[in-house]
Amino acid sequence: MSDPNELRRAAATQQHLTRWAIDPAHSEIRFSIRHMMVSTVKGKFGTFLGDLIYDHHLEQPAGVIVEIDAASVDTGQVQRDIHLRSGDFFDVENHPHIRFASRHVESIGNNHYQVHGELRLLRETRPVVLDVTFEGIGEDPDGNMRASFSATTEIDRHEFGLTWNRSVEAGGLMVGDSVRIYLEIQAIQQH
């Protein structure tokens, strides 16, 4: 399902499906990448939204859409973040959003899933598989049902057109190719 409204309609028309909205105040989207071949730079995105669909017949997630504001990238270093927002990397002026959409979820047992979807970054859309663990469900003090998931994946930035790099004096390149992505997601059931 590539349209967030399609997820909402599916949940509204099929009683065995429920929609859960990601709570950005209690969720995180982080990443890490090798820097100068000797260290790792970590960062996060501060602004994002998304929906999850849960299938009560199958007792597992059935789909997810997440949209990230690329300009919200934060590595804790202002000059690096400005560079990441530029045309060398995320080109936020022309490509303001990063998007993941999926509706194929494979249960691999013990609250563990592989979520198959497509990641759209810059002009490229590529298949990505999230390795997801369901962390639990519970009611908050306001009576809302909340569910929690952790997920990881790894992408090759070159596949998405993120090719900027520089040689370093000691040999090798400034920026690694592989980007590790981590998600800690808490979602609230919608009525």
C-alpha beads as a LAMMPS data file, in Angstrom:
LAMMPS data file: protein, C-alpha beads

191 atoms
190 bonds

1 atom types
1 bond types

-500.0 500.0 xlo xhi
-500.0 500.0 ylo yhi
-500.0 500.0 zlo zhi

Masses

1 110.0

Atoms # bond

1 1 1 0.000 0.000 0.000
2 1 1 1.674 3.168 -1.122
3 1 1 -0.977 5.700 -0.089
4 1 1 -1.532 6.533 3.613
5 1 1 -5.236 7.039 2.876
6 1 1 -5.379 3.518 1.441
7 1 1 -4.126 2.181 4.791
8 1 1 -6.787 4.188 6.623
9 1 1 -9.567 3.017 4.269
10 1 1 -8.469 -0.617 4.584
11 1 1 -8.560 -0.432 8.380
12 1 1 -11.927 1.340 8.354
13 1 1 -13.648 -1.150 6.031
14 1 1 -12.269 -4.434 7.347
15 1 1 -13.084 -5.048 10.988
16 1 1 -10.178 -7.446 11.499
17 1 1 -7.751 -4.621 10.652
18 1 1 -6.901 -1.757 12.994
19 1 1 -4.901 1.378 12.270
20 1 1 -2.172 2.553 14.611
21 1 1 -0.610 6.025 14.236
22 1 1 3.091 6.361 15.019
23 1 1 3.666 8.571 18.062
24 1 1 6.735 10.659 17.145
25 1 1 7.148 11.836 20.746
26 1 1 7.853 8.238 21.804
27 1 1 9.579 6.954 18.649
28 1 1 13.018 7.281 17.065
29 1 1 14.506 6.855 13.605
30 1 1 18.310 6.682 13.785
31 1 1 21.160 5.765 11.461
32 1 1 24.901 5.110 11.557
33 1 1 27.622 5.166 8.908
34 1 1 31.403 4.752 8.886
35 1 1 33.410 7.975 8.827
36 1 1 37.020 8.234 7.602
37 1 1 37.216 4.423 7.852
38 1 1 38.031 4.624 11.581
39 1 1 34.885 5.793 13.358
40 1 1 31.100 5.748 13.129
41 1 1 28.853 8.797 12.795
42 1 1 25.373 8.452 14.269
43 1 1 22.363 10.572 13.531
44 1 1 18.597 10.711 13.664
45 1 1 15.580 12.273 12.007
46 1 1 13.489 14.432 14.318
47 1 1 10.315 14.799 12.231
48 1 1 8.324 11.894 10.785
49 1 1 4.844 10.402 10.736
50 1 1 3.322 7.114 9.773
51 1 1 0.660 4.474 10.143
52 1 1 0.725 0.763 10.903
53 1 1 -2.048 -1.708 10.126
54 1 1 -2.535 -4.702 12.416
55 1 1 -4.363 -7.821 11.202
56 1 1 -6.190 -9.452 14.120
57 1 1 -6.972 -12.613 12.094
58 1 1 -3.294 -13.245 11.429
59 1 1 -2.240 -11.692 14.769
60 1 1 0.547 -9.723 13.116
61 1 1 1.285 -6.377 11.442
62 1 1 -0.095 -6.151 7.896
63 1 1 1.400 -2.934 6.547
64 1 1 3.262 0.249 7.308
65 1 1 3.886 3.658 5.785
66 1 1 6.453 6.070 7.223
67 1 1 7.296 9.509 5.842
68 1 1 10.402 11.303 7.135
69 1 1 11.192 15.006 6.843
70 1 1 14.705 14.824 5.350
71 1 1 15.548 18.336 6.615
72 1 1 15.130 17.102 10.200
73 1 1 18.433 15.175 9.997
74 1 1 20.515 15.703 13.141
75 1 1 23.999 14.297 13.769
76 1 1 24.816 16.684 16.604
77 1 1 27.202 18.713 14.416
78 1 1 25.696 21.788 12.699
79 1 1 28.089 22.020 9.718
80 1 1 27.747 18.319 8.938
81 1 1 23.924 18.588 9.103
82 1 1 23.966 21.548 6.691
83 1 1 26.093 19.465 4.314
84 1 1 23.717 16.488 4.648
85 1 1 20.767 18.723 3.691
86 1 1 22.610 19.982 0.583
87 1 1 22.582 18.610 -2.961
88 1 1 25.619 16.448 -2.083
89 1 1 23.392 14.238 0.085
90 1 1 19.644 14.522 0.835
91 1 1 18.978 17.549 -1.427
92 1 1 16.091 18.547 0.832
93 1 1 15.109 21.487 -1.351
94 1 1 14.153 19.141 -4.202
95 1 1 13.432 15.952 -2.214
96 1 1 11.938 16.950 1.140
97 1 1 10.709 13.487 2.154
98 1 1 12.089 9.990 2.615
99 1 1 9.370 7.359 2.487
100 1 1 9.003 3.669 3.320
101 1 1 5.839 1.800 2.297
102 1 1 4.971 -1.867 2.693
103 1 1 2.087 -4.268 2.961
104 1 1 3.887 -7.599 2.833
105 1 1 4.814 -8.834 6.290
106 1 1 6.388 -12.222 6.884
107 1 1 6.224 -13.798 10.340
108 1 1 9.422 -15.627 11.230
109 1 1 8.274 -16.616 14.721
110 1 1 8.540 -15.441 18.312
111 1 1 7.235 -11.866 17.704
112 1 1 9.776 -11.449 14.922
113 1 1 8.855 -10.272 11.405
114 1 1 10.368 -9.279 8.109
115 1 1 8.584 -6.288 6.643
116 1 1 9.141 -6.098 2.873
117 1 1 8.690 -2.697 1.327
118 1 1 10.078 0.063 -0.814
119 1 1 12.243 2.928 0.358
120 1 1 12.047 6.160 -1.651
121 1 1 15.082 8.388 -1.199
122 1 1 15.969 11.183 -3.623
123 1 1 14.848 9.963 -7.081
124 1 1 15.291 6.267 -6.336
125 1 1 12.869 3.670 -4.979
126 1 1 14.445 0.383 -3.920
127 1 1 13.220 -2.744 -2.117
128 1 1 14.190 -2.879 1.552
129 1 1 13.460 -5.478 4.229
130 1 1 13.044 -4.362 7.834
131 1 1 13.911 -6.895 10.523
132 1 1 11.177 -6.168 13.092
133 1 1 10.597 -7.282 16.675
134 1 1 7.230 -6.706 18.329
135 1 1 8.033 -5.381 21.811
136 1 1 4.554 -5.437 23.355
137 1 1 1.198 -3.774 23.757
138 1 1 -0.445 -1.984 26.657
139 1 1 -2.822 0.726 27.771
140 1 1 -1.485 4.175 28.664
141 1 1 -2.835 6.339 31.559
142 1 1 -5.272 8.044 29.138
143 1 1 -6.837 4.752 28.064
144 1 1 -5.096 4.578 24.670
145 1 1 -3.763 1.258 23.461
146 1 1 -0.078 1.480 22.512
147 1 1 2.108 -1.008 20.662
148 1 1 5.880 -0.959 20.393
149 1 1 8.217 -2.265 17.680
150 1 1 11.974 -2.244 17.079
151 1 1 13.387 -2.576 13.568
152 1 1 16.707 -2.538 11.765
153 1 1 17.887 -2.637 8.176
154 1 1 20.982 -1.815 6.179
155 1 1 21.168 -0.057 2.822
156 1 1 23.898 0.806 0.333
157 1 1 23.689 4.575 -0.067
158 1 1 24.995 4.395 -3.654
159 1 1 21.828 2.543 -4.725
160 1 1 19.882 5.711 -3.864
161 1 1 22.216 8.124 -5.635
162 1 1 24.045 9.211 -2.460
163 1 1 27.483 9.049 -4.021
164 1 1 29.358 12.049 -2.597
165 1 1 32.707 11.112 -1.092
166 1 1 36.269 12.304 -0.625
167 1 1 39.584 10.512 -0.286
168 1 1 41.358 10.830 3.042
169 1 1 45.095 11.374 3.353
170 1 1 45.733 8.107 5.183
171 1 1 43.941 6.174 2.439
172 1 1 40.354 5.143 1.943
173 1 1 37.261 7.308 1.729
174 1 1 35.647 9.787 4.096
175 1 1 32.132 8.248 4.042
176 1 1 31.295 4.540 4.092
177 1 1 28.846 2.936 1.675
178 1 1 26.676 0.994 4.118
179 1 1 24.075 2.827 6.223
180 1 1 22.572 1.027 9.207
181 1 1 19.034 2.171 10.098
182 1 1 17.368 1.679 13.503
183 1 1 13.735 2.309 14.391
184 1 1 12.121 2.344 17.807
185 1 1 8.423 2.818 17.133
186 1 1 5.517 3.336 19.498
187 1 1 2.079 3.537 17.887
188 1 1 -1.367 4.448 19.228
189 1 1 -4.475 2.556 18.130
190 1 1 -6.901 4.801 16.231
191 1 1 -10.666 4.543 16.695

Bonds

1 1 1 2
2 1 2 3
3 1 3 4
4 1 4 5
5 1 5 6
6 1 6 7
7 1 7 8
8 1 8 9
9 1 9 10
10 1 10 11
11 1 11 12
12 1 12 13
13 1 13 14
14 1 14 15
15 1 15 16
16 1 16 17
17 1 17 18
18 1 18 19
19 1 19 20
20 1 20 21
21 1 21 22
22 1 22 23
23 1 23 24
24 1 24 25
25 1 25 26
26 1 26 27
27 1 27 28
28 1 28 29
29 1 29 30
30 1 30 31
31 1 31 32
32 1 32 33
33 1 33 34
34 1 34 35
35 1 35 36
36 1 36 37
37 1 37 38
38 1 38 39
39 1 39 40
40 1 40 41
41 1 41 42
42 1 42 43
43 1 43 44
44 1 44 45
45 1 45 46
46 1 46 47
47 1 47 48
48 1 48 49
49 1 49 50
50 1 50 51
51 1 51 52
52 1 52 53
53 1 53 54
54 1 54 55
55 1 55 56
56 1 56 57
57 1 57 58
58 1 58 59
59 1 59 60
60 1 60 61
61 1 61 62
62 1 62 63
63 1 63 64
64 1 64 65
65 1 65 66
66 1 66 67
67 1 67 68
68 1 68 69
69 1 69 70
70 1 70 71
71 1 71 72
72 1 72 73
73 1 73 74
74 1 74 75
75 1 75 76
76 1 76 77
77 1 77 78
78 1 78 79
79 1 79 80
80 1 80 81
81 1 81 82
82 1 82 83
83 1 83 84
84 1 84 85
85 1 85 86
86 1 86 87
87 1 87 88
88 1 88 89
89 1 89 90
90 1 90 91
91 1 91 92
92 1 92 93
93 1 93 94
94 1 94 95
95 1 95 96
96 1 96 97
97 1 97 98
98 1 98 99
99 1 99 100
100 1 100 101
101 1 101 102
102 1 102 103
103 1 103 104
104 1 104 105
105 1 105 106
106 1 106 107
107 1 107 108
108 1 108 109
109 1 109 110
110 1 110 111
111 1 111 112
112 1 112 113
113 1 113 114
114 1 114 115
115 1 115 116
116 1 116 117
117 1 117 118
118 1 118 119
119 1 119 120
120 1 120 121
121 1 121 122
122 1 122 123
123 1 123 124
124 1 124 125
125 1 125 126
126 1 126 127
127 1 127 128
128 1 128 129
129 1 129 130
130 1 130 131
131 1 131 132
132 1 132 133
133 1 133 134
134 1 134 135
135 1 135 136
136 1 136 137
137 1 137 138
138 1 138 139
139 1 139 140
140 1 140 141
141 1 141 142
142 1 142 143
143 1 143 144
144 1 144 145
145 1 145 146
146 1 146 147
147 1 147 148
148 1 148 149
149 1 149 150
150 1 150 151
151 1 151 152
152 1 152 153
153 1 153 154
154 1 154 155
155 1 155 156
156 1 156 157
157 1 157 158
158 1 158 159
159 1 159 160
160 1 160 161
161 1 161 162
162 1 162 163
163 1 163 164
164 1 164 165
165 1 165 166
166 1 166 167
167 1 167 168
168 1 168 169
169 1 169 170
170 1 170 171
171 1 171 172
172 1 172 173
173 1 173 174
174 1 174 175
175 1 175 176
176 1 176 177
177 1 177 178
178 1 178 179
179 1 179 180
180 1 180 181
181 1 181 182
182 1 182 183
183 1 183 184
184 1 184 185
185 1 185 186
186 1 186 187
187 1 187 188
188 1 188 189
189 1 189 190
190 1 190 191
